[in-house]
Amino acid sequence: MPTHSQRPLLTGLLAAAALAGLAALPALPAQADTPSEPSPKTTAEPRLSAELRAALARDLGVSPAGVATRLADERRAQRVATEVRATIGDQATSLWFDAADGRLHATVTTPRAAEAARTAGAVPHQTRRTRAELEAAAHKVGAWSRGVPGVRSWGPNARAGRVDVVIDPDATSAATQALRAKLASLGGLIRVVESRDVPRQQGGNVVGGEKWTPGSESPCSIGFPVTRTSGAGKAFLTAGHCTNDVSQPAYGRDGTRVGTSNKNGTGSVNAREGDMGIVDVDQTGWSLAPTVAGWGQGDVTVTGSAEAVVGTAVCHSGQTTGYQCGEVTKVNQSVDYGNVVIDGLSYSSACSAGGDSGGSYITPAGGRAVGLHSGGGSATCSGGSGEKYTIFQPVNEALTKFGAQLVTSDPQPGEVRVSAVSAQTTATGSKVELPNSAEGGTAPYTWSAIGLPTGLSIAASTGTITGSPTAAGTHQVTLTATDAAGKKGTTSFTWTVTAPGTGAPKLADPGSQNGYVGKPLSVPLKATGGTAPYTFSATNLPAGLTVNPATGVIAGTPTVWGFSNATLTVTDATGKKTSLTVTFTIWS
């Protein structure tokens, strides 16, 4: 087992997570298109100490007075994000917070979705690229990139509406060069970011501070105290790479035994699914506290959980570096640590060091737990060469995985809101995997569904719908998420199942195309036959052009003159494909 770095915070006895909620700050006046502030009863948030306010001002580069304004803006933006997800769901390509205007921003693909986002209080931005298109590109990049020398990470860039791939500029192997060529074929959907820094699951022998220690190995930090919803008792969350040994004794900050790590081999994940672990607190004398260490800056209280939003402030607490703050910079990233590739991780601009692994990430605006420390860059809080960033595992995934509920000062306020789902169309016999998500209430959630097409089912613990529909027809589906306190949230959508077609699909030849550098170009593709719906793809398009996988429209503004023989492909719902080659001539 590798060495670890973390610093949990066990207030009182087992204390938990490291960072936390800060701020019962006055809200800014609502703008005309922004929902009004909830009453104080629904926002009973912990008080922000002067010391923690100073830490935020230090790490975010703002004045102490500016901290109050920013956190009020962020609390409002978090509520708007929940409303946007609940009303338009997967029609929002991405969400981010802009500290300059204090607003949540949303990229959408239709005027109707833009109006819904505006009504919810967000600033809408029009884009041609759907979330499905970006997810398909990220999936393709992942299939190409795993195991390729020099590839560090890949995932969506929320503000730019593309997928960023981080590659070491010194990597020159044939596999790396071949990957670069493949990435170039996706055009503006992909940006290659050069970086020599190597992300690592931080380790190191450290002493002092509040910690937990797996057996005789180097210490780790506690993330958040939890209770098992199955009635199995008390526990705390931490990093998966700290808990990979089965049924290992776990010791608290004072050296006495606190419990058992990865009991019976069911409490640790350090693989594609995530970097998360759980330690059962099975020794008498230890109790759970909804508090995390502020490391001399005032301890803080956990009020619930939330999904991280790009651009918002986040703080983490660890036994080595104490209480450090920054901004969420990326979400849903795949990270290659060298020994393992992990999907679904998030990045922040906060600093860290060996010994922080497993520690807590929390929003200063409201005290919501968002993550568990997984790793970081070469530079630490005390300096060093390389880049300064941290990587964390989303906490809600860990709660769901281990069937656990956060220990908070009170039950998490707010109603359960299920993210909206667009109308679905699937051919009989096609494989389905449709993930779903919820917010609010008290995680974890139990999922159910009515009206699903025959052959499909929903996983009660995750909300993912899987299977293959067996009969054609139109179905009205309602999804329900029930939280740990019994509160429910629902969303409904139409699911159309089409009969399978015969033969392969046909792609109409659009003929040779001419365009000019700097002038927009649009080429619609049309398909018939096979089994709808169709998915369109293209390789070797001129620079600046991309194809919409759902509509088949090739669009963009050419940036380089010359000739390109592009291969256009249509794939039907059963996986049958047809391709043709079209010559594009771009004039200067």
C-alpha positions as CSV (number, residue, x, y, z in Angstrom):
1,M,0.0,0.0,0.0
2,P,1.4,3.4,-0.9
3,T,2.2,6.0,1.7
4,H,-0.5,8.6,2.3
5,S,-1.1,12.1,3.2
6,Q,-4.1,13.4,4.9
7,R,-5.3,15.1,7.8
8,P,-8.9,14.6,8.9
9,L,-10.3,16.5,11.5
10,L,-11.9,14.8,14.4
11,T,-13.5,17.3,16.5
12,G,-14.1,16.0,19.9
13,L,-13.6,12.4,19.1
14,L,-13.8,11.4,15.7
15,A,-14.2,14.5,14.0
16,A,-14.4,14.5,10.5
17,A,-14.0,16.3,7.6
18,A,-11.8,19.0,7.0
19,L,-13.2,22.0,5.8
20,A,-16.3,23.4,6.0
21,G,-19.0,25.5,6.0
22,L,-18.5,28.9,6.5
23,A,-20.9,31.6,6.4
24,A,-24.0,32.9,7.6
25,L,-23.5,36.0,5.6
26,P,-26.2,38.5,4.4
27,A,-27.4,37.9,0.9
28,L,-27.0,40.4,-1.8
29,P,-30.2,42.0,-3.2
30,A,-31.8,39.7,-5.8
31,Q,-31.5,40.7,-9.4
32,A,-34.7,40.9,-11.4
33,D,-34.2,37.5,-13.1
34,T,-32.7,35.9,-10.0
35,P,-34.8,33.9,-7.5
36,S,-35.2,35.6,-4.2
37,E,-33.1,34.5,-1.2
38,P,-34.8,31.8,1.0
39,S,-35.7,32.8,4.5
40,P,-33.1,32.4,7.3
41,K,-34.9,29.2,8.4
42,T,-33.9,27.4,5.2
43,T,-30.3,28.7,5.3
44,A,-29.2,28.0,8.8
45,E,-25.5,28.1,7.9
46,P,-22.5,28.2,10.2
47,R,-20.9,31.5,11.1
48,L,-17.7,32.4,9.3
49,S,-15.0,33.2,11.8
50,A,-12.7,36.2,11.3
51,E,-9.8,33.8,11.0
52,L,-11.5,31.7,8.2
53,R,-12.6,34.9,6.5
54,A,-8.9,36.0,6.5
55,A,-7.8,32.6,5.1
56,L,-10.3,32.9,2.2
57,A,-9.2,36.5,1.5
58,R,-5.6,35.2,1.4
59,D,-6.2,32.3,-0.9
60,L,-8.7,33.9,-3.2
61,G,-6.8,37.2,-3.5
62,V,-9.8,39.4,-2.4
63,S,-10.4,41.8,0.5
64,P,-12.1,40.6,3.7
65,A,-15.1,42.6,2.8
66,G,-15.0,41.0,-0.7
67,V,-15.3,37.6,0.9
68,A,-18.7,38.4,2.3
69,T,-19.9,39.5,-1.1
70,R,-18.5,36.6,-3.0
71,L,-19.9,34.0,-0.6
72,A,-23.4,35.5,-0.8
73,D,-23.1,35.4,-4.6
74,E,-22.0,31.7,-4.5
75,R,-24.8,30.6,-2.2
76,R,-27.2,32.1,-4.6
77,A,-25.4,30.5,-7.6
78,Q,-25.5,27.1,-6.0
79,R,-29.3,27.4,-5.7
80,V,-29.6,28.6,-9.3
81,A,-27.5,25.6,-10.4
82,T,-29.9,23.2,-8.7
83,E,-32.8,24.9,-10.4
84,V,-31.1,24.7,-13.8
85,R,-30.3,21.0,-13.4
86,A,-33.9,20.3,-12.3
87,T,-35.6,22.2,-15.1
88,I,-33.4,21.6,-18.2
89,G,-30.9,18.9,-17.0
90,D,-28.9,17.4,-19.8
91,Q,-29.9,20.3,-22.1
92,A,-27.3,22.4,-20.3
93,T,-24.0,21.6,-21.8
94,S,-22.1,23.1,-18.8
95,L,-22.4,25.3,-15.7
96,W,-19.9,27.7,-14.1
97,F,-19.7,30.6,-11.7
98,D,-18.2,33.9,-12.7
99,A,-16.8,35.8,-9.7
100,A,-16.6,39.0,-11.8
101,D,-20.4,39.3,-12.1
102,G,-21.4,37.1,-9.2
103,R,-23.7,34.9,-11.5
104,L,-24.1,31.3,-12.5
105,H,-23.5,30.9,-16.3
106,A,-25.0,28.1,-18.4
107,T,-24.2,27.0,-22.0
108,V,-27.3,25.7,-23.9
109,T,-28.1,24.7,-27.4
110,T,-31.7,25.9,-27.9
111,P,-33.5,29.2,-27.4
112,R,-36.0,27.4,-25.2
113,A,-33.3,26.1,-22.9
114,A,-31.8,29.5,-22.8
115,E,-35.0,31.0,-21.7
116,A,-35.4,28.4,-19.0
117,A,-31.9,29.0,-17.7
118,R,-32.5,32.8,-17.6
119,T,-35.8,32.2,-15.7
120,A,-33.9,30.1,-13.2
121,G,-31.5,33.0,-12.6
122,A,-28.5,31.9,-14.8
123,V,-26.8,33.8,-17.6
124,P,-27.3,31.7,-20.8
125,H,-24.7,31.2,-23.6
126,Q,-25.6,29.7,-26.9
127,T,-23.4,26.8,-28.2
128,R,-23.6,24.3,-31.1
129,R,-22.2,21.5,-29.0
130,T,-24.5,19.4,-26.9
131,R,-23.6,17.7,-23.7
132,A,-24.0,14.4,-25.5
133,E,-21.5,15.5,-28.1
134,L,-18.9,16.5,-25.5
135,E,-19.5,13.3,-23.5
136,A,-19.1,11.3,-26.7
137,A,-15.8,13.1,-27.4
138,A,-14.5,12.6,-23.9
139,H,-15.4,8.9,-24.1
140,K,-13.5,8.6,-27.4
141,V,-10.5,10.4,-26.0
142,G,-10.5,8.1,-23.0
143,A,-10.6,5.0,-25.2
144,W,-7.6,6.4,-27.2
145,S,-5.6,7.8,-24.2
146,R,-5.5,5.1,-21.5
147,G,-2.0,3.8,-21.2
148,V,-0.5,6.2,-23.7
149,P,2.8,7.6,-22.4
150,G,2.7,11.3,-21.4
151,V,-1.1,11.6,-21.1
152,R,-1.9,13.1,-17.7
153,S,-5.7,13.8,-17.7
154,W,-8.7,14.6,-19.9
155,G,-12.1,16.0,-19.4
156,P,-14.5,18.8,-20.2
157,N,-13.6,22.5,-20.0
158,A,-16.8,24.0,-18.7
159,R,-16.2,27.6,-19.9
160,A,-14.8,26.8,-23.3
161,G,-17.3,24.0,-24.3
162,R,-14.6,21.5,-25.3
163,V,-12.6,18.6,-24.0
164,D,-9.0,19.4,-22.7
165,V,-6.4,16.7,-22.9
166,V,-3.2,17.3,-20.8
167,I,-0.1,15.8,-22.4
168,D,3.6,16.0,-21.4
169,P,5.3,17.9,-24.3
170,D,8.4,15.7,-23.8
171,A,6.5,12.6,-24.6
172,T,7.5,11.6,-28.2
173,S,6.7,7.9,-28.4
174,A,5.0,6.6,-31.5
175,A,1.8,6.0,-29.4
176,T,1.8,9.6,-28.2
177,Q,2.3,11.0,-31.7
178,A,-0.5,8.7,-33.0
179,L,-2.8,10.0,-30.3
180,R,-2.1,13.6,-31.1
181,A,-3.1,12.9,-34.7
182,K,-6.3,11.3,-33.6
183,L,-7.1,14.2,-31.4
184,A,-6.5,16.6,-34.2
185,S,-9.1,14.8,-36.3
186,L,-11.8,15.9,-33.8
187,G,-11.1,19.6,-34.6
188,G,-12.4,22.3,-32.3
189,L,-13.9,19.7,-29.9
190,I,-10.4,19.0,-28.4
191,R,-7.6,21.2,-27.1
192,V,-4.3,19.7,-26.2
193,V,-2.8,21.3,-23.0
194,E,1.0,20.9,-22.6
195,S,2.2,20.2,-19.0
196,R,5.3,18.5,-17.6
197,D,3.7,18.2,-14.2
198,V,2.8,14.7,-13.0
199,P,-0.4,14.3,-10.8
200,R,0.1,12.0,-7.9
201,Q,-1.8,10.4,-5.1
202,Q,0.0,12.2,-2.4
203,G,2.0,10.3,0.2
204,G,4.6,10.8,2.8
205,N,5.5,10.2,6.4
206,V,4.1,13.1,8.4
207,V,3.6,13.7,12.1
208,G,1.4,15.9,14.2
209,G,-2.0,17.3,13.5
210,E,-5.2,15.4,13.5
211,K,-5.0,12.2,11.5
212,W,-5.9,8.6,11.2
213,T,-3.3,5.9,10.5
214,P,-3.9,2.6,8.5
215,G,-2.1,0.0,10.5
216,S,1.6,0.6,10.7
217,E,1.7,2.7,7.5
218,S,2.0,6.4,7.0
219,P,-1.0,8.5,8.2
220,C,-4.0,9.8,6.2
221,S,-6.6,12.4,6.8
222,I,-10.2,11.9,7.8
223,G,-12.7,13.2,5.2
224,F,-16.2,13.3,6.7
225,P,-17.9,11.3,9.5
226,V,-20.9,9.3,8.4
227,T,-23.4,6.8,9.6
228,R,-24.3,3.6,7.6
229,T,-27.8,3.8,6.3
230,S,-28.0,0.0,6.7
231,G,-27.7,0.4,10.4
232,A,-24.2,-0.9,10.6
233,G,-23.1,2.0,12.7
234,K,-20.5,4.8,12.7
235,A,-17.8,5.4,10.1
236,F,-15.8,8.1,8.2
237,L,-15.0,8.6,4.6
238,T,-11.4,9.0,3.3
239,A,-9.4,8.3,0.2
240,G,-9.5,4.8,-1.5
241,H,-5.7,4.6,-1.8
242,C,-5.5,4.9,2.0
243,T,-7.8,1.9,2.6
244,N,-6.8,-0.8,0.1
245,D,-5.8,-3.3,2.7
246,V,-8.7,-5.5,3.9
247,S,-9.9,-5.2,7.5
248,Q,-6.8,-3.2,8.6
249,P,-6.7,-1.6,12.1
250,A,-7.2,2.2,12.0
251,Y,-5.8,4.5,14.6
252,G,-6.9,8.0,15.6
253,R,-4.9,11.1,16.1
254,D,-3.9,10.1,19.6
255,G,-2.6,6.7,18.5
256,T,-5.4,4.6,20.0
257,R,-7.5,2.4,17.8
258,V,-10.6,4.0,16.3
259,G,-11.9,1.3,14.0
260,T,-11.4,-0.9,11.0
261,S,-10.5,0.2,7.5
262,N,-12.0,-1.6,4.5
263,K,-13.9,-4.0,6.6
264,N,-14.3,-7.4,4.9
265,G,-12.9,-5.9,1.7
266,T,-16.0,-3.9,0.8
267,G,-14.9,-0.4,1.8
268,S,-12.2,0.7,-0.7
269,V,-12.2,1.8,-4.3
270,N,-9.1,3.0,-6.1
271,A,-9.9,2.3,-9.8
272,R,-11.8,3.9,-12.7
273,E,-14.9,4.2,-10.5
274,G,-13.1,6.6,-8.0
275,D,-10.7,7.1,-5.2
276,M,-12.8,6.6,-2.0
277,G,-12.7,4.5,1.1
278,I,-14.6,4.1,4.4
279,V,-13.4,3.2,7.9
280,D,-15.8,1.7,10.4
281,V,-15.7,3.3,13.8
282,D,-16.2,0.2,15.9
283,Q,-14.3,1.1,19.0
284,T,-16.1,2.4,22.1
285,G,-15.3,5.9,23.2
286,W,-15.2,7.4,19.8
287,S,-18.2,9.5,18.7
288,L,-18.9,11.4,15.5
289,A,-19.0,15.2,15.2
290,P,-20.3,17.3,12.4
291,T,-17.2,19.5,12.7
292,V,-14.0,19.9,10.8
293,A,-10.7,21.5,11.8
294,G,-9.9,25.0,10.9
295,W,-6.4,24.6,12.1
296,G,-6.2,27.6,14.4
297,Q,-8.6,29.6,12.2
298,G,-11.8,28.4,13.8
299,D,-13.4,25.0,13.4
300,V,-16.3,24.7,11.0
301,T,-19.6,22.8,10.8
302,V,-20.8,20.5,8.0
303,T,-24.4,21.3,7.0
304,G,-24.8,18.8,4.0
305,S,-23.4,17.9,0.6
306,A,-23.3,19.4,-2.8
307,E,-21.9,19.0,-6.3
308,A,-18.9,21.2,-7.0
309,V,-19.4,24.0,-9.5
310,V,-16.5,25.4,-11.7
311,G,-15.5,28.8,-10.6
312,T,-16.8,28.6,-7.0
313,A,-14.6,28.8,-3.9
314,V,-13.7,25.6,-2.1
315,C,-11.5,24.9,0.9
316,H,-9.8,21.7,2.1
317,S,-8.4,20.6,5.4
318,G,-5.5,18.1,5.8
319,Q,-3.1,17.2,8.5
320,T,-0.1,18.5,6.7
321,T,-1.1,21.8,5.2
322,G,-4.0,22.8,7.4
323,Y,-6.9,24.9,6.0
324,Q,-6.3,25.9,2.4
325,C,-8.7,27.5,-0.1
326,G,-8.9,28.1,-3.8
327,E,-11.4,27.8,-6.7
328,V,-12.9,24.7,-8.4
329,T,-11.2,24.7,-11.8
330,K,-12.4,21.4,-13.5
331,V,-14.9,18.7,-12.8
332,N,-15.5,15.2,-14.2
333,Q,-11.9,14.7,-15.2
334,S,-10.1,11.4,-15.9
335,V,-6.6,11.4,-14.2
336,D,-3.7,9.0,-15.0
337,Y,-1.7,8.7,-11.8
338,G,0.7,6.3,-13.4
339,N,-0.4,3.2,-11.4
340,V,-4.2,3.8,-12.0
341,V,-6.5,5.9,-14.2
342,I,-9.5,7.3,-12.2
343,D,-12.6,8.9,-13.8
344,G,-14.9,11.6,-12.5
345,L,-12.4,13.6,-10.4
346,S,-12.4,17.4,-9.8
347,Y,-9.6,19.9,-9.6
348,S,-9.0,23.0,-7.5
349,S,-6.4,25.8,-7.3
350,A,-5.8,25.2,-3.6
351,C,-2.5,23.9,-2.4
352,S,-1.7,20.6,-0.6
353,A,1.1,18.3,0.4
354,G,1.9,14.7,1.3
355,G,-0.3,13.7,4.3
356,D,-3.4,15.5,3.1
357,S,-4.9,12.4,1.3
358,G,-8.5,11.7,2.3
359,G,-9.1,15.1,3.8
360,S,-12.2,17.2,3.3
361,Y,-13.3,19.7,0.6
362,I,-16.1,22.0,1.5
363,T,-17.9,25.1,0.1
364,P,-17.3,28.2,2.1
365,A,-20.7,29.4,0.9
366,G,-22.9,27.2,3.1
367,G,-20.7,24.5,4.6
368,R,-21.5,21.8,2.0
369,A,-19.2,18.8,1.7
370,V,-18.1,18.4,-1.9
371,G,-15.1,16.0,-1.9
372,L,-12.3,13.9,-0.5
373,H,-8.6,14.7,-1.2
374,S,-7.1,12.4,-3.9
375,G,-3.9,14.0,-5.1
376,G,-2.2,17.0,-6.5
377,G,0.7,18.5,-8.4
378,S,4.4,18.6,-7.7
379,A,4.3,22.0,-6.0
380,T,3.1,22.1,-2.4
381,C,1.9,25.0,-0.1
382,S,5.5,25.6,0.9
383,G,6.7,25.9,-2.7
384,G,8.7,23.7,-5.0
385,S,8.9,23.3,-8.8
386,G,5.9,22.3,-10.9
387,E,2.2,23.3,-10.8
388,K,0.1,24.0,-7.7
389,Y,-3.3,22.3,-7.8
390,T,-5.3,19.6,-6.0
391,I,-7.5,16.8,-7.1
392,F,-10.6,15.5,-5.2
393,Q,-13.1,12.7,-5.3
394,P,-16.8,13.9,-5.3
395,V,-18.3,13.1,-1.9
396,N,-21.8,12.2,-3.1
397,E,-20.4,9.3,-5.1
398,A,-18.7,8.0,-2.0
399,L,-21.9,8.3,0.0
400,T,-23.8,6.4,-2.6
401,K,-21.1,3.7,-3.0
402,F,-20.9,2.9,0.7
403,G,-24.6,3.5,1.6
404,A,-23.7,6.2,4.1
405,Q,-25.1,9.5,5.4
406,L,-23.1,12.6,6.4
407,V,-23.1,13.6,10.0
408,T,-24.3,17.2,10.0
409,S,-25.4,19.8,12.5
410,D,-29.0,19.3,11.4
411,P,-30.7,17.3,8.6
412,Q,-29.6,18.9,5.3
413,P,-32.2,21.5,4.4
414,G,-34.0,21.8,1.0
415,E,-36.1,19.6,-1.1
416,V,-34.8,16.8,-3.3
417,R,-34.5,17.9,-6.9
418,V,-33.9,15.4,-9.7
419,S,-32.0,16.6,-12.8
420,A,-34.3,16.8,-15.8
421,V,-33.9,14.2,-18.6
422,S,-34.5,14.9,-22.3
423,A,-36.8,12.8,-24.4
424,Q,-35.2,9.5,-25.3
425,T,-35.4,7.5,-28.5
426,T,-34.0,4.0,-28.6
427,A,-34.3,1.0,-31.0
428,T,-35.3,-2.4,-29.7
429,G,-32.4,-4.5,-28.8
430,S,-30.1,-1.5,-28.3
431,K,-28.0,-1.3,-25.2
432,V,-29.0,1.5,-22.8
433,E,-27.0,3.2,-20.0
434,L,-28.6,6.4,-18.8
435,P,-27.2,7.9,-15.5
436,N,-29.3,10.2,-13.4
437,S,-28.5,12.6,-10.5
438,A,-30.3,14.4,-7.7
439,E,-29.5,17.2,-5.3
440,G,-30.8,18.5,-2.0
441,G,-32.2,16.7,1.0
442,T,-30.0,14.3,2.8
443,A,-27.9,12.0,0.6
444,P,-27.7,9.1,-0.2
445,Y,-30.8,8.6,-2.3
446,T,-32.9,5.5,-3.2
447,W,-34.1,5.5,-6.8
448,S,-37.2,4.1,-8.4
449,A,-38.9,4.4,-11.8
450,I,-42.4,3.8,-13.3
451,G,-43.2,3.5,-17.0
452,L,-39.8,2.2,-18.1
453,P,-39.9,0.3,-21.5
454,T,-39.8,-3.4,-21.1
455,G,-36.3,-4.7,-20.8
456,L,-35.0,-1.7,-18.8
457,S,-34.4,-1.3,-15.1
458,I,-33.1,1.3,-12.7
459,A,-30.4,0.7,-10.1
460,A,-31.8,1.7,-6.7
461,S,-28.5,2.9,-5.3
462,T,-27.2,4.9,-8.3
463,G,-30.2,5.9,-10.4
464,T,-28.6,4.5,-13.6
465,I,-31.0,2.9,-16.1
466,T,-29.7,0.0,-18.0
467,G,-30.8,-2.9,-20.3
468,S,-32.1,-3.3,-23.8
469,P,-35.8,-2.5,-24.7
470,T,-37.6,-5.4,-26.2
471,A,-40.8,-3.9,-27.7
472,A,-41.6,-0.8,-29.8
473,G,-43.8,1.9,-28.2
474,T,-44.0,5.3,-26.4
475,H,-43.6,5.4,-22.7
476,Q,-44.1,8.2,-20.1
477,V,-41.3,7.6,-17.5
478,T,-41.2,9.1,-14.0
479,L,-38.0,8.9,-12.0
480,T,-38.1,9.3,-8.2
481,A,-35.2,9.9,-5.8
482,T,-35.9,9.4,-2.1
483,D,-33.4,10.8,0.4
484,A,-32.4,9.3,3.8
485,A,-35.1,11.4,5.6
486,G,-37.8,10.1,3.3
487,K,-38.2,13.3,1.1
488,K,-38.8,12.6,-2.6
489,G,-38.0,14.4,-5.8
490,T,-39.2,13.4,-9.3
491,T,-38.8,14.2,-13.0
492,S,-40.7,12.8,-16.0
493,F,-39.8,12.4,-19.7
494,T,-41.0,10.5,-22.8
495,W,-39.1,7.4,-24.0
496,T,-39.8,6.2,-27.5
497,V,-38.7,2.7,-28.5
498,T,-38.6,2.2,-32.3
499,A,-38.8,-1.1,-34.2
500,P,-35.5,-2.3,-35.7
501,G,-34.9,-1.5,-39.3
502,T,-33.4,-3.8,-42.0
503,G,-30.0,-3.4,-43.6
504,A,-27.4,-0.8,-43.0
505,P,-28.1,3.0,-42.9
506,K,-27.4,5.0,-46.0
507,L,-25.6,8.4,-46.0
508,A,-26.5,10.9,-48.8
509,D,-23.4,12.2,-50.5
510,P,-23.3,16.0,-50.0
511,G,-20.7,16.3,-52.8
512,S,-17.4,18.1,-52.8
513,Q,-17.4,21.3,-50.6
514,N,-15.8,24.7,-51.0
515,G,-15.2,27.2,-48.3
516,Y,-13.0,30.2,-47.3
517,V,-10.8,30.9,-44.3
518,G,-12.6,33.0,-41.8
519,K,-16.1,32.5,-43.3
520,P,-18.7,30.2,-41.6
521,L,-19.5,27.0,-43.4
522,S,-22.4,24.6,-42.8
523,V,-23.0,21.2,-44.5
524,P,-26.0,19.1,-43.4
525,L,-25.7,15.3,-43.6
526,K,-28.8,13.2,-44.3
527,A,-29.2,9.4,-43.5
528,T,-31.9,6.9,-44.3
529,G,-32.5,3.2,-43.7
530,G,-31.2,1.1,-40.9
531,T,-32.6,1.8,-37.4
532,A,-33.0,5.4,-36.2
533,P,-31.8,7.3,-34.3
534,Y,-28.5,7.9,-36.1
535,T,-25.1,9.1,-34.8
536,F,-22.8,11.0,-37.1
537,S,-19.0,11.3,-37.0
538,A,-16.2,12.6,-39.2
539,T,-12.4,12.4,-39.4
540,N,-10.0,14.7,-41.2
541,L,-12.3,17.6,-41.4
542,P,-10.7,21.0,-42.2
543,A,-9.4,22.8,-39.1
544,G,-12.3,24.8,-37.5
545,L,-15.1,22.4,-38.6
546,T,-16.9,19.8,-36.4
547,V,-19.9,17.6,-36.9
548,N,-22.9,17.5,-34.5
549,P,-23.3,13.7,-33.7
550,A,-27.0,14.0,-33.2
551,T,-28.1,16.3,-36.2
552,G,-25.3,15.5,-38.6
553,V,-24.6,19.1,-39.4
554,I,-21.0,20.0,-40.2
555,A,-20.4,23.5,-39.1
556,G,-17.7,26.0,-38.1
557,T,-15.3,28.6,-39.5
558,P,-12.3,27.2,-41.4
559,T,-9.0,28.4,-40.1
560,V,-6.4,26.9,-42.6
561,W,-6.5,26.8,-46.4
562,G,-5.9,23.6,-48.3
563,F,-7.5,20.3,-49.4
564,S,-9.0,17.7,-47.0
565,N,-10.4,14.3,-47.8
566,A,-12.8,13.8,-44.9
567,T,-14.4,10.5,-44.0
568,L,-18.0,10.9,-42.9
569,T,-19.8,8.1,-41.0
570,V,-23.3,7.4,-39.9
571,T,-24.0,4.7,-37.2
572,D,-27.6,3.5,-36.6
573,A,-29.1,2.5,-33.2
574,T,-28.0,-1.1,-33.7
575,G,-24.4,-0.2,-34.4
576,K,-24.4,-0.7,-38.2
577,K,-22.3,1.9,-40.1
578,T,-21.8,3.4,-43.5
579,S,-19.0,5.8,-44.5
580,L,-18.1,7.9,-47.5
581,T,-15.3,10.3,-48.4
582,V,-15.9,14.0,-49.3
583,T,-13.3,16.5,-50.5
584,F,-13.3,19.9,-48.8
585,T,-11.4,22.7,-50.5
586,I,-10.7,25.7,-48.3
587,W,-9.5,28.9,-50.0
588,S,-7.6,31.7,-48.4
